[in-house]
Amino acid sequence: MNHARFRRLTPASLLTVAVLASTLTACNGSEPATESAVEYQPGTVVRVIDGDTLVINFDGDDQTVRLLNVDTPETKHPDKPVECLGPEATEKLESLTPPGTQVGLDFDVERTDKYDRVLAAVFLEDQTLVNAELARVGLGVPILIEPNRKYYDEVQTAYAEASAQAVGLLDDSAGCTVPAEVADAVEALTAATEAPVGATGSAAAATAAGILAALTTAKAVRETLEAGRDTVRVIALGADRTAAYISDLDTQITKGEKSLAAANTKATSLVEAEKAAQAAAAKAEAAKAAEAKRIEAERVKAEAAQAARVEAERLKAEAAEAARVQAEADARAEADRIAAEAAAAEQERIRNLPPAPEPYIPPAAPYVPPAPPAAADPYPGYTGPRCYAPGGKTYRPC
């Protein structure tokens, strides 16, 4: 299917892009402005791949398009992790060009890059240049890969707005941005160097460790700035801002190293003093332990003698108790013998008693109640049907 070509600045419904050229005339009048049309390719967005790459259907085919003169953090690079604000850049491009969006494409000197992606500027129906919009919110940076510089100035101008407002990759509150890392590193190093060293060796060593950790972080951030000039988040800073950050970090690092040396010196001095005090305390503790050992030996000896005395007394008491128990047992045995003899005598007496007479039992006669009197027949000689009253004892002729 052939799509009609379009020009910039004509009605949006036609998706056209036009470049207007006007000439100024003499002071006494002007000639009508002339319009020179530049042809652009219409297309339909299929999907967004990442912050600077999307698939657009044009010329009857779905084609991968890489936005000209703008670079966003990576999210899909096979050899790189997801970079700072990469997902946000992708979301921004998706919000600008959701699937189905009608767009216009313009090309530069080179039509494709080394990955066989189409290099293009992408315009919305309202003439918005998508390449520049990513830069305007600080999620993309201007890049110039000669000879393709057709839209470089527009992207640079848009990025100047982001730089002035410190948004996107220049936002020091975004966490992963270089400004945020620099601010955090400087703040942490300042706090570590201003912290009290402490009055003990361990406290001074802890302070030194804190300064060292902050120094390590600050140096890592500086190395990122020095070695990462080809990454989007460092390129976003620009040369002047990068140099200023490096200078600020160098100043703080120098102060931090001096503070670290002072903390280490104090920690060493305190540790040596503590070791001497510990040695003296150990010597005193050894003498105290020897004295305690002597006292303990004497205590053990005295306790052994006391235990021997107690054991002798216990044995004597046990012998006396055994004699008493035996005497009581003998007395109980004699009492039991006497009681047994008395019981045997009583049983013998009972056996010799005469037998007791049997008790008198009178004869018993059974009671026979008198027979009830026979009921008189109220209807003598009646043989017809009878209707009995309740109870069945009386009746009347039915």
NORURMO-V354964 format. One record per backbone hydrogen bond with DSSP energy under -0.5 kcal/mol. CO is the residue of the C=O (numbers start at 1). NH is the residue of the N-H. E is the energy in kcal/mol with one decimal. If there is no record, write none. Layout:
# NORURMO-V354964
co = <CO:CO>
nh = <NH:NH>
e = <E:E>
This chain:
# NORURMO-V354964
co = <1:6:7:7:8:11:11:12:16:17:17:18:19:21:26:34:35:36:40:40:41:43:44:45:47:50:52:53:53:54:54:55:55:56:56:57:58:61:61:63:64:65:65:66:67:69:71:74:77:83:85:86:87:88:89:90:91:92:93:98:101:101:103:104:105:106:109:110:111:113:117:118:118:120:121:122:123:124:128:128:129:130:131:132:133:134:134:135:138:139:141:143:144:145:147:148:149:149:151:152:153:154:155:156:157:158:158:159:160:161:162:162:167:168:169:170:171:174:177:178:179:180:181:182:183:184:185:186:187:188:189:190:191:192:200:201:202:203:204:205:206:207:208:209:210:211:212:213:214:215:216:217:218:219:220:221:222:223:224:228:231:231:232:234:234:235:237:238:239:240:241:242:243:244:245:246:247:248:249:250:251:252:253:254:255:256:257:258:259:260:261:262:263:264:265:266:267:268:269:270:271:272:273:274:275:276:277:278:279:280:281:282:283:284:285:286:287:288:289:290:291:292:293:294:295:296:297:298:299:300:301:302:303:304:305:306:307:308:309:310:311:312:313:314:315:316:317:318:319:320:321:322:323:324:325:326:327:328:329:330:331:332:333:334:335:336:337:338:339:340:341:342:343:344:345:346:347:348:350:367:376:379:385:386:387:389:394:396>
nh = <3:40:10:18:17:14:16:15:9:8:38:20:36:34:29:21:37:19:6:42:105:103:57:100:55:53:67:49:50:56:65:46:47:58:63:44:61:58:63:56:118:54:67:120:70:143:141:83:80:86:89:90:91:92:93:94:95:96:97:101:45:103:43:123:41:121:111:108:119:116:113:66:120:68:106:130:104:127:124:130:133:134:135:136:137:139:140:138:169:73:71:145:146:148:149:145:152:153:155:156:157:158:159:160:161:161:162:163:164:165:166:167:170:171:179:172:174:176:181:182:183:184:185:186:187:188:189:190:191:192:193:194:195:195:204:205:206:207:208:209:210:211:212:213:214:215:216:217:218:219:220:221:222:223:224:225:226:227:228:231:234:235:236:237:238:238:241:242:243:244:245:246:247:248:249:250:251:252:253:254:255:256:257:258:259:260:261:262:263:264:265:266:267:268:269:270:271:272:273:274:275:276:277:278:279:280:281:282:283:284:285:286:287:288:289:290:291:292:293:294:295:296:297:298:299:300:301:302:303:304:305:306:307:308:309:310:311:312:313:314:315:316:317:318:319:320:321:322:323:324:325:326:327:328:329:330:331:332:333:334:335:336:337:338:339:340:341:342:343:344:345:346:347:348:349:350:351:352:353:369:378:382:398:388:396:392:389:387>
e = <-0.5:-1.8:-0.9:-1.1:-0.5:-1.6:-0.7:-2.0:-0.7:-9.9:-0.5:-0.6:-1.1:-0.8:-1.9:-1.0:-0.6:-1.0:-1.5:-0.6:-3.1:-2.6:-3.3:-3.1:-3.1:-0.8:-2.5:-2.1:-1.9:-0.5:-3.6:-3.2:-1.4:-0.7:-2.8:-2.0:-1.4:-2.3:-0.6:-2.8:-2.8:-2.1:-0.5:-1.9:-0.7:-0.9:-2.7:-3.1:-0.9:-2.4:-2.1:-2.2:-2.5:-2.2:-2.4:-2.4:-2.1:-1.8:-2.7:-2.1:-2.7:-0.5:-2.5:-3.0:-2.8:-3.0:-0.5:-0.6:-2.7:-2.1:-1.8:-3.4:-0.6:-2.2:-2.1:-2.7:-2.2:-1.9:-2.3:-0.8:-1.8:-1.8:-0.9:-2.2:-1.2:-2.0:-0.8:-1.6:-2.6:-0.5:-2.2:-0.5:-0.6:-2.0:-1.3:-0.7:-0.9:-0.5:-2.0:-2.5:-2.6:-2.0:-2.5:-1.9:-1.0:-0.6:-1.3:-2.5:-2.2:-1.8:-0.9:-1.6:-1.8:-1.9:-0.5:-0.6:-1.3:-1.6:-2.4:-3.1:-2.5:-2.7:-2.7:-2.8:-2.5:-2.8:-2.4:-2.5:-2.5:-2.3:-2.4:-1.7:-0.7:-0.5:-2.6:-2.4:-2.3:-2.1:-2.4:-2.4:-2.2:-2.3:-2.6:-2.4:-2.3:-2.7:-2.6:-2.0:-2.5:-2.8:-2.0:-2.3:-2.3:-2.6:-2.0:-2.1:-2.4:-3.0:-1.9:-1.7:-0.6:-3.1:-2.3:-1.4:-0.7:-0.8:-0.5:-2.3:-2.5:-2.2:-2.5:-2.5:-2.4:-2.5:-2.7:-2.6:-2.1:-2.3:-2.9:-2.4:-2.0:-2.5:-2.6:-1.8:-2.3:-2.5:-2.2:-2.3:-2.5:-2.6:-2.3:-2.4:-2.6:-2.6:-2.4:-2.8:-2.5:-2.4:-2.3:-2.5:-2.4:-2.2:-2.4:-2.4:-2.4:-2.4:-2.4:-2.4:-2.3:-2.4:-2.3:-2.1:-2.2:-2.3:-2.2:-2.3:-2.3:-2.2:-2.2:-2.3:-2.6:-2.2:-2.2:-2.2:-2.3:-2.6:-2.4:-2.5:-2.5:-2.2:-2.1:-2.5:-2.5:-2.2:-2.2:-2.6:-2.4:-2.3:-2.4:-2.2:-2.5:-2.3:-2.5:-2.5:-2.2:-2.2:-2.5:-2.4:-2.1:-2.3:-2.6:-2.3:-2.3:-2.4:-2.2:-2.5:-2.3:-2.5:-2.3:-2.2:-2.3:-2.4:-2.1:-2.3:-2.3:-2.2:-2.4:-2.1:-2.2:-2.3:-2.1:-2.0:-2.2:-2.0:-2.1:-2.1:-2.0:-1.3:-1.1:-0.5:-0.6:-2.1:-2.2:-0.6:-1.6:-2.5:-3.2:-3.1>
